[in-house]
């Protein structure tokens, strides 16, 4: 309430926690401890007394409101009786009691019956000379009035809108905002009165009037634009109203920045306002505009820089958070604030310190990394795990931007692994180290040694297993693989059965890939054959037997299995971090296309077959009674198998991308003889920003039959989730009589685990053929352009980098630029595609790959088309 409201509590309600004479705080009673609904409702008898006792009535009302706030419900007769008993208190002239009555009327209006009977009493208060009674009665009246009673009170509400008292005018306008959701035509008739209220001096009335006028026009962009232009000339004194007006300006400027110079100048002038909230809202508006250039950002950056040194924590936090967001797209514009942000690293508010350091990581140069690492070390132990993860994630970008600094980054991450922390924190560090190993080949051995030291004292089984698997994959390819054996065998001796089993498999990979170590590893495995755990013992026996077999068996059961698993994981990209093109390795020894006519013919036949499969799938969608309303998808991928070809169920899947949906089609072939499957569907375990909106199961699937089941996933139209999802095939299995061909009426529900499915950037991109790439490039222009340069040190040559970029983006190469000329030192691939938005966004890319002065493959990525968010999304997917 605008005026002070001193509520009196009953004598039994002691604020024990404020009694400094009590020595044991745990014994301090709470104000309403032990009260119950029945006793409190019985106390409402005080409301019916001929002579009211305001003190007792207030105490009872406060107890009832407390019970309602704590989740107690009052329904039916007792709610109605309590409501009408409460309205009798309106005869009291006690100001505090009257306010509590108004609150109680609003609380009980939804559960009591015949509440409209009290409207006459409240209407009398609307004509009262007491402004507080008028305002509160207007608020309460809206809660108890139905549609049929709005007509008689409309005149009173319209008059209250232009009342001289700010509290009355504000209450009437807020009531109009609520009524605009159900009776917009009625509220539109008050437009003149609301416009007058906007010109009044009342702070809250101006704010609410502006909100209501915008609410009535928000569905008409042209009307909103004209409204904002007109209001811009109105003298507005309320800081909250100015903030709301700036937000409206932002809405208009995002649509037409060039055509609204007056609004943009108004926003810039607001940076000089005396109110801090207005200044910050103006800076936020400027920084959020997609078409703004670094020069236009300067006034806002200067204001935010001043806030960085403010003595108010909320201003420092707001400024550094906004600068952190700007640094993602315009890092050069924020570099002028680096000195001030470095001082915030030691800020007592850890939220501010975390945002400051992550902003510096985005804007800093290669020469500042050493200094930043020292500063991060000074405070990272004092922040919560969630903030530590933010810092670690920011460092992942550094390994792409500054590959030569991997020693500093690895040293910091190794120290962080030794600190206390939860699973998510340690997992983020392990992810970062693996990212560096994948991105920078020179860092492989150092990174593996840090991970070896980590598993020596790791309390998380999943992380130990993951590191051991990585050691089995990469350890044998290092210069001195023998040094990793000790770390792995220690896990066999000291760890849990799950970790011991993973250690046995890792040792077997070393034995298979490193013949000089084979005999000594066999001796270690023979010791493990006496392990108490069945899984560990069985693995040791299996691998020992294989190692005693021929070289061909070793390759089949150890070497090839390891390579196949590694390649499959890289293809499926189970971790979002693996979407970075620098993390995709060219597996040596992977099958290459044979040259000559035979190879070309085979490739052409495969392409034709895949095209036929896609067209067949789309035709099935367009004729499906439940799915044809979705229309033709923007992009359909080629089918991929997620089971072995000889398994009981052969399952492949296709992805159909729409503007706001992704449709997974699972083709299932029943290979089981004399078995009928019913209600066949696929359950997806989603961790991406997708929500299941529909499931179309297969009603019956007979032996040898192939049918499709569908999963419809919804997404925001402007987002493109990537990642993987675990899948489980669910069905009811019935045996079929060989003689009669009839299925057993009693079926058995069962599940079958499938391999993971994935969503990548290329799944949302439709390759596009252009007649003249350069002409289209020039037509789009530099205003719709984003550029980024970063190292691709994981690739050995330009052709490998170009191939991975084309595959990652899923766009069409033009002008025969897909192939890099022999011995070329640089090459530019011209790409065109349409992203699956509504309507599809045309995108053109120039991806220049070249050797840097350190002879490292580097990418200069320039993209034009779409909006700023789309360009930023694709760039970040390449970098992050």
N, C-alpha and C positions, 0 to 999 in steps of 0.2 A: 504494500500500500504506500502511496506517496507520503502520508503522514505517519509519524511514529505510532506504533500499535503496541502498547504494553499489555501483554496478556497476563492475567493473574492465575496462578496455579493453586490447587488445593493444598492445605497444610501438609498432607501426606506425601506430596510430591517434592522430595528433597533433592536438590542438585548436589548430590554427595560428591561428585567428582571435582567440585569447585571448593570444597571444604578443606582448607589447608591444615586443619587441626587433626584430621584423620590420618593415622599412620599407615594403615593398610588399605591401599586403593582398591584392592580386589573385593573388599567388603562394601564398597560404596554402592548404595542402591540406585537403580535407574529411576527416572521420574515416574514412569507408569508400570513399573515391574509388578507383575502378578495380577493386573486387572483383567477381567473377563467380560465378554460381551453381554451375558445375561444380567450381571449386576449393573453394568453401565446403562443398559437400556431401561432397567428398573428405576434408575435414578432420574430418568427423563420425566418422572412424575412432578419434579420441581417446576416443569414448564406450565403445568395446569393450575398452579396455586394462584389464588386471587391476588395475593401480594407477592410479586416476584422477588426472589433473592438473586440479584445479578451475579454475585460471587459463585454461588452453587451452580447456577445455570451455565456460566462460562466454564467452570471446571468440568461439568458433564459433557458439554459440547466438545471441549478439547479432547476428552477421553474418547468420544465417539470418532472424531476425526483421526485420532491416533490409531484406533483399531482399524479403520478403513484404510489408512495408509499402510498398515502392516499386512493387509491382505484379507482381513475379515470381510465377510459379505453379509449384507442385510437385505432380505428379500421379502416379497409378498406382503402379508398383513403387517408384520412388525416394521417393515420399511415405510409403508403408508402411514401407519400410526405415528411413527417417529417424525415423519415429514410434516404432518399437520400439527403435531405438538410443537415442532420447532417454529412453524410460521406464527404461532401465537406470541412468540417472543418479539415479534416486530412492533408490538405495542410499547416495548421498552424504549426509553430514550438514552440508555447507556450506549455510548458510541462503540466501545469494544465489543459488547454483546451483539449489537446490530451487525457488525462486520462478520462475526462468527456465524450468525444466522444466515447471512447471504452465502457464505462458503458452504454451509451445510445444505442449503437449498440446492445449490448446484451439484453437490456430491450425491444427493439422494434423488435427483431428478430422473436418473436412468433406471432406478430400481423400484421406486414408489409408483402407485397408481393414482390416476386422477389429479396429477400435480398441477394441471392447468387451472384448477379452482383457485390457486393462490395468485393468479395473474392480476386480479383486481387490486389486491393489496400492494403488489409490486408496482402497478401502474400509478397508485397514489404516491409512492415514493419517487416516481419519475418526475412528478410535479412539485416535489419538495423544494424548500429553499436551501436545504443542506446539500452542497455539491457532492459530498461523499455518499450520501444516501442515493442521490440521483445516479451516480456512476455505478454503484454496486447493484442497484436495482436493474439497471439496463443489462449488466452482465448476467444476472440471475434470470431475468425475464427471457432471454434468448434460449436458455436451457429448458424452460418448462412450457414454451409456446409451440403449438403445432401450426401447420400450414394454414389452417382455416382462421387462425386468430392473428395472422401477421398484418392483414389489412387495417384493422382498427388502430394498431400501435405504430404503423409505418410513419404517420405524421409526427408522432412524438419522437421517433428515432431520427427523422430528418431534421427536426428542430434541434435535437441534442447534438447533432454533428457540428452545428455552427454556434454552439453554446460558448459563452465567454470563458468559462472555466475549462482549463486544459484537460483536467481529469475526466470531465463529463464528455467533452468532444472526443477524446481518445477512446473512451469506453464505447461510444456509439459507433465509431469507425471500425474498431476491432469487431464489434458485433456484425457490422456490415461485411467484413472479411469472411467471417464464419458463414453468414447467410449467402454469400456469393457462390459457395459450392453447391447449394441446393436451390436457391432462388436468385439467379444472376440478373434476371430481368427486373426484379424488384429493386435490387441494389443499384442498377444502372440509372434508375430514376433519381438517385441522389447525387449524380455526378456534379451538378452545379454546387450543391452544399459542400461536397467533399473538396471541390476546387477552392471554395472559399476558406475551408479549414487549412488548406495547404498554405494560404497566404497569412495565416495567423502567426502569432509569435510563440505559440505553444510548442515546446520541443517534441513531446511525444505525439501530439496531434499532427504535426507536420510529417513525422516519420510514418505514422499509420495511414495518413491520407495518401501519401505517395505510394505506399505499398498497395492500397486498395485500388487506386487508379491504374496502376500497372497490372494488377491482377485481372482487371476487367478487359485489358487489351492484349494480354500476353499471347493469345493465340493468333494475333494478326501482326506480323513483323513490321509491315509498313506503318500500321497504327502506332506501334511501340516506338518506331523511329521518330515519327512526327511528335509523339507525346514527349519523348526525351528532349527533342529539339526545343519544344515550347517551354518545358519546365526548366531548361537550362538558363533561361532568362529570369526565372522567378527567384527572388531573394530568399534563400533557405538558410536558417540559422542552426537548425538541429544537426549535430554531427552524425547521428545515426541516419537521418534522412539523406545527408550528403553521401554517406557510404553507400546507401541503397541506390542513389542516383548514379554514382560512379559505376556500380555493378550493371545498371541498365545501360550506361554508355559502353561498357565493355561488351555487352550483348550486341549492341549495334555496330561497334567498331570491328568486331570479329567478322561481321557479315560484309561491311563496306568501309574499310579504313580510309581509302583515298577519297571517298565521297562525303566524309564527315569531318572536315577540318575543324569546325567549331567545337565539336565534341572532344576531339583529341586535344585541342588547346585548353578546353575546360579541365580535362583530366590533368594535363601538365601543370596548369595553374593551381590545382588542388594540392600539389606537392608543397605549396607554400602556406597551407592552412595552419592555423594554430592548434588544431586538434590532431593528436598523434594517430588516432584511428583513421581519420580522413586521409592523412598523408600516406599511411601504409596502404590503404585501399587503393589510392591512386597509383602508387608504385606497383602494387600487385596487378592492377589493370594493364599498365604499360608492359610489364614483363610477360603477361599471358597472351599478348597479341602475337599471332603467328607470323604476320608480315612485317613486324618491326625489325629495323636494322640496328646494328650496334650503336650508331650515332644517336638514334632516338631513345635508346636505352639509357644513355648517360645520365640524364636528370634523375631517373629512378635509382640508378646504381649509387649516385652520390648521396641521396637521401638515406638509402639503406646502409651505406658506409658510416654515416653519422650515428645511426641507430646501433651499430655494432659496438660503439663505445658508450652507450647509454648506461646509466646506473640502474635502470629497470630491467630485470631479467626477461620479462615478457617481450620487451622491444628487441633485445638482443636475440632471443629465440626466433621471433617472427622474421627478423632481418636475415639471419643466417640460414633459416630454412628456405626463404624465398631465393636467396643467392645460390643456395645449393641446387635448387631446381633450374635456375637460369644457367648455371655452369654446365649443365648437361648438354645444352644446345648452343650456348654462346660463351664458351670458357674464356675467350680473350676479353670479353666485356667485364668479366668479374676479376681479372687479375689485379686491377687497381686496388682491390680490397684485401689482397693477400696478407699484407703486413698486419692489418687490424684483425684478421681472422686468426693469424698465428697467435696473437695474444689471447684469443678465446679458447685455445687448447687447454689452458689451465683454469678455465672458468669453473667455479664450484658447481654449476649446474651441468651435469654430465650430458644431458640432451644437447645443450649448446655446444659443448666440447666435441661431441661425436659428429654433429653436423658440420662444425668448422673444419675438422680434420678431413672428412670425406670431400668437402668442397675444395680444400687445398690439394687433395689427391687428383681431383679433376682438372684443376687449373695450373698445377705446378709443372715445372720443367724437369728434365732429367737431372739437372744439377742440384735440385732442391730435395731430391728423394732422401738422401742420407740424413739431412737435417730433420725432415719430417718423421723419419723412422725413429730417431732419438726422442722426438717430442711425443710420439705415440706411445713409446715404451714407458714414458713417465706417468701416463694416466690410464693406460688400458686396463690395469689390474683393479682400478677403482670403479669401473663401470659394469653394468649388468651384461649378461651374455647377449641379450638382444641387440645391444649397442655394439658389442664386440663383433657380432656377425656383420653388421652394417659396414664396419671398418674393413673386415676381411674381404667382403664382397667388392668393396671399392678397389682393393688391391689387385683383384683379378684383372681389372682393366689395365693396370700398370704393366703387367707382364707382356701385354700386347703392344702397348705404346713404347715401352722402354725395355727391350729384351736384354740389353747389356747390364741392367741392374738386377738380374735374377739372384745374384749372390746376396745382395742386401735384403731382398724380399724373402728369400728362403731362410736366411738367418733369423729374421723377425718371426716368421711363421713357426720355425722350429722352437724358438723361445716360448711362443704362445702355446704350443702344444704341451709344454711342461707345466704351464700354469693350471690352476684349478678351473674347471668349467664343465658344463653339461654336454650332453650328447650332440645337440644341434651346433653348439660352438665348435666342438672338436671336429665334427663332420665338415663344417664350413672350411676349416683349416686344411683338412685332408683334401677336400675338393680343390682348394686353391693350389696346393702343392702338386697335385696331379695335373692341374691345368698348366702349371709352369713346365712340368715335365713333358707334357704333350706339345706345348707351344715352342719350347726352346730345347732342342736336342742336347746342347751343351750342359744343360742343367740336370740331365737325367740321373747321373750317378750321385750327385750331391743330394738331389731330392729323394732318391731311394734310400740313402743312408739316414736322412732325417726321419723318414717313415719307419725304418728299422729300429731306430732309437725310440720312436713313439710306441711301437708295439711291445717293447720291453716292459712297459709299465702302463698298459692300456686296460681300462676297466670296461670297455664297450666291445662286446663280442662281434657285432656287425662290422665295426671299423677294423678290428683285427683281421677278420676274414677278408675284408676288401683289400687291405694292404698286402696280405699274404698272396692273394690272387694276383695282384699287380706285380709283386716280386717274382712270382712264377712266370708271368708274361714277359717282363722286361729284364729281370736279373740275368738270365742266360745270354742276353745280347750285349752285356757290358764288357769292358776290357778285362775285368777281374771278377768273374761271377762267384769264385770260391768264397769271397769275403761275406757273402750274404747267407751262406749255408749255416753258419753258427747262429745267426739271429733266428732263422727259421726253425732249426732243431731245438733251440731253447723253448720255443712255443710248444713243441711236442712233449717236452718234459714237464712244463710248469702250468699249462693252461687247461681250460675246460674242454670237454670232448669235441664241441663244435669247432673250436680253434685248432685243436690237435688234428682233426680231420682235414681242415684246410691246409695245415702245415704239411701233412703227408702228401697232398696233391701238389703243393708247390715244390717239394723236394723231388717228386717224380718228374716234374717238368724240367728241372735242372738236369736230372739224370738223362732224360730223353734228348735234350738239346745240347748238352755238353758231354760228349763221350769220355773225355779225360777224367771227369768227376763221377762217372757212372758207378765204378766199383765201390768207391768210398760211400756213396749215397746208398747203395744196396745194403751195406753193412748197417747203416743207420735205420733203414726200413725194416731190416730183420729184427732189430731190437724192439721196434714198435709192434711187431706181430704178437707180442704178449700183452698188449694193452687191454684194459678192463672193458673198454667201450666197443660194442660190436662194429659201429661205423668206422672207427679208427682202425680197428684190427682188420676189417675186411678190405679197406683201402690199401693198407700196407701189404696184405697178402696178394691182392690183385696186381699192384704195381711191381712187387718183387717178381711175380711170375712173368709179367710182361717184359721186364728188364732182362730176364733170363732167356727170353725168346729171341727170334731173329730181328734184324734191323728193320725189316718190313713191318713186323708187328709193333715195334716201338714207334715207328712213324705213324702207323694207323691209329693206335690206341692212346698215344700221348701227344706227339708233335702235332698231327693233323687236327686232333680234337681241340687242342689249345688254340691253334690258329683259327679254326672255324668259329669257336666261341668268341674270340677277339673280334673277328670280322663282323660277326652277327651283331655284337654289342655296338660296334661303331656304326653299323648301318641303321640300327633301330634308334640310336641316340636316346638312351633312357634318361639321361640327365639333361636338364635344360642348358647347363653350362657347356655341354658337348655340341650345342648348335653352332658354336664358334667355328668358323672355317679353319682356323689355325689348329683346332684340336682334331681335325679329321686327317688321319695319316693315310698315305698311300702304302698299303700293305705289300711288302716285297714278296714276290712269288705268287701273287694273286693271278688268276687266269686272265690272260690278255687275248684280245681278238686276233685271230689268225689273219695274216695278210692275204691278198690275192682275191680272186673271184669267188672262191668258196666262202671265205669269211664275209664278203660283202653280201652274198646271196643269203647267208644265214642270218645276218643282221636285218636285212630287208624283210625276210619272212617273219622274224620275231616281231618287228614293228607292225607289220600288217595284222598279225595275230592279236597283238595287244590292242590295236585300234578296234578290231572286231569285237573283242571282249568288252571294251568300254562302251561301244555303241549298243551292244546287246544289253548291258547293264542299264544304260540310260533309258532305253526303250522300255525295259521292265519297270523302271520308276514311273515313267510317264503314263503307263497303263495300269499301275497298281491303284486299286480303289481308295486306299488310305493315304497314299503318298503322292498321287498325281497333282494334288493341289499345291505342292511345293514348287512345281514347275521344273524347267530344265536347269540343272546345276551349272554354276559358272566354271567349275573345274572338277574333273573326275580323274582319279589316279589309276595307274595300271594295277591289276590284282597282285597281291603278295601273299605267299603261303605262310601260315603260322603253325602248321603241323607238318610232320613228315609224310611223304607220299604213301608210305606203307602202314600208317597208323589206322586205328579203327575208324577214326573220323578224319577226313581230309578237309581242312578249313583254309580258305583264302579270304581276303577282305579287300574291299575298295573303299575309297574315301570320296564323298561328293560334297563339295564346298558351295554353300550359299552365302548370301549377305550376312544373315544373322544366325545361321545354323551350319552344323557339320553332320552329315549323314554317313554312318558306317554301315556298309553292306557286307554281311558275312555269308559266304557261300559254303554250304556244308554238304559233304558227300558221305553217305552212310555206307561203310564198307563191311558192316557186320552182317553175316548170313543169318537169315531167319529171325531178324530182330526189327521191330517197328519202333520208331522214335516219335513221341508226341510232345507237343508244347515245347518245341526246341527254340531256345533263345540264348543270347550271349549277355552275360552280366559284366559290365565294365567298371573297374575300380578307378574312378577319375581323381586325379590330383591337379589337373589343369583348370583353367577358368572356364569350365564347361559345365552345363547342367542338363541332365537327362530330361527330355521333354516327351519322349514317346518310345515305345518298344513294339515292334511288329514280329511276333514269333511265327515259327513254322508249325502249322497244326499237325501235320503228319509227314514223316520222312521214311520212306520205305527203303529196303535194301537196294543199293546201287543207284539210288536217286540223288540228285543234286538240286537243292533249293536254297533260297536266300532268306535270311532273317535280318531285320534292320533295327538300328539304334539311332534315334534322332537326338542330337545334342544341341542345345541352344547356347548362344554366346552374344555378347554385345557386338553391335554392327561395326564398331570402330576398334575392336580388338581381334587379335589373331593368335590364340593360344597355341603353344608348341610344347611338346613333351611326349610322354609315353603313358600307357594305361595297361594294367594287368587285366586279362580277360579269362572268364570261366564259361564254358559251355554247359548250359543247364537243360535237362530233358527228362522225360519219363520214358523208360525202356520197357517194352513188352515183347515177350517171346511169341513167335509166330509158328503155328502148327504146320509142319511140312506137307502133310496130306491135305488138310482142309484149306490152308492158307489164311486161317482166321487167327487174330491176335488174342492173346490172353487178356481177359478183361481187367485183371489186377496187374498194374504196372509198378515199377520201382523208380522212384525219383533218384537221379544221379547227377554228378557233375564231372566235367573233364577239363583239366587245366590246360589252357592254351598259352602260346607265347605272347609277349607283349605286342601291342600295336602302337604306332607312333604317329604324331602329327608334326610336320616340318613346315618351314616357311614356303617351300616350293609347292606344298599342297594347296595353298591359297592363291597361287599365281598361275595365270593362263598365258602360255607363250603366244606372242602376237607377231604376225608378219607385217612389215611396213614396206611400202613401195620406195620411200625415200627417207631413210633414217635421219640424215642431217637436216633435212627440211623440217621434219617434225621436232627435232631437237631445238632448232632455232625458234620455232613458233612458240614453244613453251617458255623459253627465256630463262634468264638467271634469277628472276624473282621467285621462281618455284624450284629452287635448287638447294641441295645440301651436299657438302663435300667432307671427306674424312680420309686421312692417310694413316696406315698402321702396318706393322711388320708381320710377315707370314713366314717366320723362320722355320716352321715345321716342314715346309716344302723344299725339295731339292732343286727344282727347276721351274721355269715360268709356265710351261705347259701343264704341269701337275696342278699348280695354283689356279690357272685359268679354268681347267676342267672342273675343279671342286667348286669354284665360284658359280659357274654356270649351273651345275647340279644343285647347289645349295639354294639359289634364287629361283630356279625353275623358269627362267626367261629364255626367249628365242634369240640366238646370236644372229647378227646381221653382217652383210658385206664380207662374208667369208672370213670373219675375224676370230672364229672359234679356235683355229689352229695357229699356234705360235711358230713363226718362221725359224728355221734352224739357225743356231748361233746368234739369235736376236738378244739384245741386252734389255729391250723393253718392248711391250706390246699392249695394245688397247683392244679390248673386246667390247663390241657394241651390242647391248641387250635391250629387248623390248618385251613388255608383258602387261597384263591387266590384273590388278589385285581384286580379289572377290569382295567388293563393297557394293553398295546400292546407290547410284549405278557403279559399275566397275571403274576403277581408277587406272588410267593409262599411265604407265611408268616407263621411262627410258633411263638407261644406265651406261656410263662409260667407266669401265673397270680397267685401269692401267696397271699392269704388273711389270716390275722392273727390279734390277739389282741395285741396292744401295751402295754407298761407298765402302761399307763393310762386307759387301758381297752377300747380303741377305735379301731374300725375295721380299719385296714390299708392294703393297697395294694402295693405289690412289683411287678411291671410290667416289664417283660423282653421280648423283641421281636427280632427275627432274620429273615433275609431274606429281599428281595427287596433292594432298595437303601436307602441312608441315609435320603433323603427327605420323602420317604414313612414311614419309621420308625418314623421320627420326627413328621409327620402329625398325625399318630395314637396316639402317646404319647400325643401330644398337645391336641387332641380332648378329650382324657380322662381327662386331667388336666384342660383345659381352659373352 
